[in-house]
Amino acid sequence: MPEICRFFGISIRMYYNDHHPPHFHVVYGEQRAIVDIRTLMVIGGRLSPRVLGMVTEWAARHQQDLMALWEKAQNHEPLHRLPPLE
């Protein structure tokens, strides 16, 4: 699963040819979650409020880029990295 971004120890990843709805995976230590790109809601797993806040802020800034990466992943095209939250 390619890592498309990393910030503050939070890893954002996307699988190739993953199931719908469009989403990305978040890994932070022992915390794991799946976040819907369109709604920015957690649809699987759990994140602490602090980590969820940072992930949501980052994803809101890159929502269109995330959708484009989702389409590339569905077509097995190479994925590029997105800038981190600073």
Secondary structure as UniProt FT lines:
FT   STRAND          3..7
FT   TURN            8..9
FT   STRAND          10..13
FT   TURN            16..17
FT   STRAND          23..28
FT   TURN            29..30
FT   STRAND          31..36
FT   TURN            37..39
FT   STRAND          42..46
FT   HELIX           49..61
FT   HELIX           63..74
FT   TURN            75..76
//
